[in-house]
Amino acid sequence: MIADRIKQVKENVRAACREAGRDEKEVTLIAVSKTKPVSLLREAYEAGIRDFGENKVQELVDKMEQLPGDIRWHMIGHLQRNKVKYIVGKVWLIHSVDSYRLAEEINREAQKKHTEANILIEVNMAQEESKFGVSPKDAPALVEEISKLPAVHIKGLMTVAPFVENAEENRCFFRKLKQLSVDIAEKNIDNVSMNILSMGMTGDYQIAAQEGAVYIRVGTGIFGERDYSV
């Protein structure tokens, strides 16, 4: 079942990329496994998934200990400063950095562990009050400020688009995030690259893939509906 869903998602990405003139290999699927049992993650792993995204630090760390070592773990949920120490040096990429103070804590912990951390800046493109993320107009200044931290490397931008019935409504936000990344890249800031755009979820990943997503984050489309009782 999960293998079939993964296959379907990949076929949809292939079609979206073909339509947009992109190479499908430019898009990596992150299986968003929050609240899902390890047995389902193993199924996804056996179906070829190597990138998994978690929202909660404790859940990520617990699952990491039970699953193969070649998995690339992505922290995609809101990260509190007091939880940073548990994931620095362990995760492939932190998608949800939206303040200098958080980046500063990641830098401090990375230096303590003699490692480095790759991050994305989370941008609240639709400026929804219920969402985390820096505003689009403040993002360039935040990037410049964080770029001075030696053990933190900005690799691009992330956004969580609004929940909509019609995915086309989110195209403008994905397009604007792409343009924002281009604008920031043109500044040629040391220690900053804009190679990664993390955008698009189960309801709108095909649109995101057409608009330049490098990582798409799909949970329900792979694992089915989430269990909110956990």
N, C-alpha and C positions, 0 to 999 in steps of 0.2 A: 504493500500500500504506500508506504513512505517513498520507496524507490520509484514507484509510478508517479507520485506527485513531484518528486525532484526532476524526473525526466520531463514532465509536462512544463515545469517552470523553465527548465533549460531550453526547451523547444520554443516557448513563448519569448524568451530573451533572444534566441537566435532570430526569430521572425522580426522582433522589434529592431534589432541591430541591422538586419538586412534592409529594412525599410528606411533606416536613418543613414545607411552607408557606413556603418561602424563594423569593426571586427568583433565578433562575439567573444573572442578571447580577452578583450579589454574589460569585460564585465565579470566580476567574481561574485558568486552567490554565498552569502552568509546565512546559515541556518540559525534562526533565532529560537533558542531552545529553552527560554525562561519557563519555569514551572513544569517542564517536561521531564519524565523519568529518564535515567541513564540508558535504560533498555532501548528507548526510542532514538536517543542520540547514536547509539551503536548501530541501529538500523540505517540511519542517515550516513554514518561513517562508512558502513559496508557498501552503501550506494555511491560512494565516491566523494562525499562532502568532507572537506578538511578545514573549513572556516566555520566556527560556531560563535554566536553572539549571545551574551548574557546581560541581564539588567541589574542583577544584584551580586555584590561582591562575594558574599558567603556561598551562594549557589554556584557561582563560577569556580571558586576554589575547591569546593566539594566535588564537583563534576570533573575538574581537571585531574584530580588525584585518582579517579576511577577509569579514565579513558586514555587511549594511546597518546604517546608523547609527541607525535608529529602533527597534532591538531594545532591550528592557529586560533587562539582565543581572542575575542574582541569584546571589550567592555563598552556596551552601547547605551547603558542606562545612566541616569544621573549619579555622579560620583561625589560622595562626601569626603571632605579632606581627611577625616579620621580613619577612613577605610583605604586610603591610598597605599599604605605600607603593605597591605595584603596582596596587592596585584602587580606592583612595580617589579619588573624583572621577570614576570611570569606571562603577561599578556602580550600578544602580537601588536595590538593597537588599541589606544583609548580614544573612542570616537567623541566623547561628550565633555570636552573641556570648554568651559564658557566664562572663566574668570582668571585673572592673573593670580589670585591667591591659591586657586586649585593647581595651576601650572607650577607655581612656586613650591607647593608641597610635593608635587610629583618630582620636581627637580631635586629637592632636598633628599627625598627618599632614594632616588636613583643614584645620587652621589654617595650616599651612605652605603649603598649596596654595590658600588663600583660598576654600575651599569648605565644604560641610557634608555629613554622612553620615547616612543613614537606616538604622536597625538594628532587628532583632528580638532579643529575649532568648531564647536556646535553653534550654528547660526539659526535663530528663530526667524526664518524668512517671512512667515505669514504674521509675525508679531502677535501671536496668540498669548493671552495672559496665562493660560493654563500650561504653557510649554516652557521648558528651560531653553537657554541659548542666548547668545549675545545678539543685539539688533544688527541688521545689515550695515547700518551707517557706522556703528562702533567697532565692527569686526576688523577693519584694517589697522586701527590703532592698537587693538588688543594683540593682533598678530605681531606688530612691531615690538610691543612691550615684552611678550613672551619669547620672542626670538633671541633675546639677550641671555636667556637661561641656558647654560652650557650643556646640561644633560637631558634637555627636552628638545625634540625635533618635530616641528610642525610639518605634516605631510599633506595637508589639504583641509577640506571643509566637510561638515556633516549637517544635515537638516532633517527634521521630522516634519513632514508636510501635514496639513490638516486632514482629518478623517472626512472623506467626501464620498458621495454615492457615485459621482462621475469622475473617474480618474483624470480626465482631460482638464478639470478645474485646477489640478496641481501642476500642470505643465509650466505655467508662468513662474512658479516658485523654483522649480528645478532649473529652468532657463536662467533665472536671476542668480541662483547660486553658482551656476557655471560662469556667468559673466563676472560675478564677484571674485571668483577664483582667478580669472584672467586678469582682472584689474590689480589684484594683490601680487600676482606673479610678475606683472610688469614693473613693480617696484624693486625687483631684484634684491630682496632683503636677505642678508646672510642667515643661514640656518633655517631657511623656510623654503619648502617646495609646495607646489599646488597640484601635485600629480594625482591626488586621490579626491574623488567626490563620493561621499557615502550618502546615498539618497534613494528613496523608493522602498516601499514595503509591500505586503501581499496585495493590497488594493490598487497600487499604482506603479509597480516596479517596471512594467513595460514602457510606460511613459518616461520614467527616470532613465531607463537604458537608452532610449532614443535621445535624451537630452544630455548625455555625457556621464552617467553614473559609472563609477569604477567598482564600487561595492553596492549591492542591493541587499536589503535585510528582510528576509522572508521567514515568517514564523508559521502563521495559520495555513499558508499555502503549502507547507511541507508537513507540519505535525497535526493539523486540524485545529479546532477551536481551543483556546487556552482555558485552563482550569483556574478560575479566579479565587477558588477557596483555599489555595495553597498559601 
